[in-house]
Amino acid sequence: MRGITPSVLTDRLRSLSEHGLVETKELPPPAARTVYATTDRGREVVPVLRALARFGVALLEEPPEGTTLLRPAYAVYGLVTPFYDAGAAAGIDERYVLVVDDVVIELDAVGRGDPGRRPADLVLTTSALVLLDVRRRVATFDEVVADGRIAVEGSPAALANFTRIFRFGVARV
């Protein structure tokens, strides 16, 4: 993890473990190492964090010109996945890949498929700042697709599913 000293990270992981939010697990060979995994109790906070992310997007200020502060993974996990609608995903088995500022981020298949064993149904290529603009309602999803700020590879049906499942185009969240 960038931006955090090993001692601070160790202290935080120890605290999370003491509170029952994470646990250590041993990976089998060839990795053969100890990793931290979220416990059932730790996963209970996910809906709260997603709600906070959805709430906070409207409060975000315009980023400074030329900013590089928004990392691609943060953009996806802060601006896309918190808006996931399980009801909209019911019965859909698709795999989505986002290429954000040249970083490839794969979203698990929405249904029961194995995302590693088949090609993506939809690939979206964009920047973190474009995702931020859409969530801040500076531009609509349809506008950024139409003007090429989001490049789309895949069927119109997969794109429609993606925008519905991740609530792009919904006026209020």
Beta strands, then each sheet from edge to edge (+ up, - down):
strand 1: 22-26
strand 2: 34-38
strand 3: 96-100
strand 4: 103-107
strand 5: 122-126
strand 6: 151-154
sheet 1: 1+ 2-
sheet 2: 4+ 3- 5- 6+
end
